[in-house]
């Protein structure tokens, strides 16, 4: 390939694990297809994915990380606090935003110095649309959500159906969508219920998307084709589904193990622990329970989950996070001892190697908060889900899983809350138990769900192979970006 036709790209993720991981996987896909890729992030956030990048570079791909120093001392933060995740103390959140605002100038300078042919930035960097325009290069915006979730939010913004109901719990239909989807006011994100500063931010993001070359989603055509088409129509913008990115970018065990907060030596025993435990269990007999990298539950909710899991009679692996309240330590430690003794359950504290766990044949389903990365990873593995939406766009994703794809069953969560708040709702053990039973007890509904999940898993694998929808999308997009670059050099000549 001639040097002049080679593309150089910059990828700029947001400072949150659930946004970083899929965008980095996407950057790796571009490198896999011959694009020269630089990922810009701060030093602490780089640790989440540097192993993956080193692996790719050792395979001869043109990819690297450019690390900038987070201005912690300038905004009054201790070193190492530079991301929004489950352990970020609430009072530090505004300071991280301040640090990010200070870094904007550095990012702009890097865009200028590195002279990329195009940039891909997270939706939470709307200012990059202006910078790309100034540099005369295309900007692609990354959405960490589903096409259905973005379409549903657009529907609420356009038609405000929630204002026509008399109470917070009365159901209304989301207008102008491919399916009849019902929700209540309590299940809507607060910024859609009534205007707040976040509403303004989302408006800015939407405007920046319209000024961009297009948007990229970790989704694939066969997963939500009607919403894929609908979204492009209502937004009037180009968009490409390049998913499932985790399946595509992490095809061998080394990749899967290196993803996220991969543990060093101390993790070896831990890893063998859960793996040994899983490998001793019958096929499809274990329930995987995880609520993502951003969630903590109050003690009262952890107690209900623990009882529901124990009472279900099924094997389970539960990824637990301490909630910082301190009062629950004794209870969960007792619980862990008990389920270890009965060999019924296995607790993983903190970060879990989710890709490796989900593909283990012993896993039969999962309990999830409906974060988009997990939904896609469950689809890849062909697993049905118990859905328990919490914050962000989770309630919209639940609609896709339960009502549209029919590969999930809800616990009946009624109340949206902010990612760093407990909320007032405690889902009862009976409701959790009923959902688990529907998913794992081998009834007719369970069997049908599994068939549909398996069919979607096959479709996911086809999407990323030669001739598949996502494969064609990335080739077409790279071709278009090369044409733009070529026409610019010709104009210069």
WOBELFEN-V383803 format. One record per backbone hydrogen bond with DSSP energy under -0.5 kcal/mol. NH is the residue of the N-H (numbers start at 1). CO is the residue of the C=O. If there is no record, write none. Layout:
nh = <NH:NH>
co = <CO:CO>
This chain:
nh = <5:6:6:9:10:11:12:13:13:16:19:20:21:23:24:25:26:27:28:29:30:31:32:33:34:35:36:37:37:38:39:40:40:41:41:43:46:47:47:48:49:50:52:53:54:55:56:57:58:59:59:60:61:63:64:66:67:68:72:75:75:76:76:77:81:82:84:85:86:88:89:92:93:93:96:97:98:99:100:101:102:103:104:105:106:107:108:109:110:111:112:113:114:115:116:117:118:119:120:121:122:123:125:128:129:130:131:132:133:134:135:136:137:138:140:141:142:143:143:144:150:151:152:153:154:155:156:157:158:159:160:163:164:165:170:172:174:175:181:183:186:187:188:192:193:194:199:200:201:202:203:204:205:206:207:208:209:210:211:212:213:214:215:216:217:218:219:223:224:227:228:229:230:231:232:233:234:235:236:237:240:242:242:243:248:249:250:255:256:257:258:259:260:262:267:268:269:270:271:272:273:274:275:276:277:278:279:280:280:281:284:285:285:286:287:288:289:289:290:290:301:302:303:304:305:306:307:308:309:310:311:312:313:313:315:316:317:318:319:319:320:320:329:332:333:334:335:336:337:338:339:340:341:342:344:345:346:348:349:350:350:354:356:357:358:359:360:363:364:365:366:367:368:368:369:375:376:377:378:379:380:381:382:382:383:385:386:387:387:388:390:394:396:397:398:399:400:401:402:403:403:404:405:407:408:409:411:416:416:417:421:427:432:433:434:435:436:437:438:439:440:441:447:448:449:450:451:452:453:454:455:456:457:458:459:460:461:462:463:464:465:468:470:471:472:473:474:475:476:477:478:479:480:481:482:483:484:485:486:487:488:489:490:491:492:493>
co = <2:2:3:36:118:38:120:11:40:14:16:16:17:19:20:21:22:23:24:25:26:27:28:29:31:30:7:35:62:9:64:11:38:39:66:68:42:43:44:45:46:46:49:49:50:51:52:53:54:55:56:57:56:61:37:39:65:41:70:71:72:72:73:72:78:80:15:83:293:85:87:89:89:90:92:93:94:95:96:97:98:99:100:102:102:103:104:105:106:107:108:109:110:111:111:8:8:138:10:140:12:142:122:125:126:127:127:128:129:130:131:132:132:117:119:214:121:141:216:142:146:147:148:149:150:151:152:153:154:155:156:160:161:162:167:183:181:173:179:172:168:184:185:189:189:190:196:196:197:198:199:200:201:202:203:204:205:206:207:209:139:139:238:141:240:143:217:220:220:224:224:225:226:227:228:229:230:231:232:232:215:217:240:219:244:245:246:252:252:253:254:255:48:260:264:265:265:266:267:268:269:270:271:272:273:274:275:276:277:278:361:282:362:362:315:365:287:317:288:367:298:298:299:300:301:302:303:304:305:306:307:308:309:310:285:344:287:346:289:317:318:348:326:328:329:330:331:332:333:334:335:336:337:338:339:339:316:318:347:320:348:352:353:353:354:355:357:360:286:286:384:288:366:386:290:371:372:373:374:375:376:377:378:379:378:407:366:385:409:368:369:391:393:393:394:395:396:397:398:398:399:399:400:401:401:385:387:186:414:390:418:425:428:429:430:431:432:433:434:435:436:437:443:444:445:446:447:448:449:450:451:452:453:454:455:456:457:458:459:460:462:465:463:463:468:469:470:471:472:473:474:475:476:477:478:479:480:481:482:483:484:485:486:487:488:489>
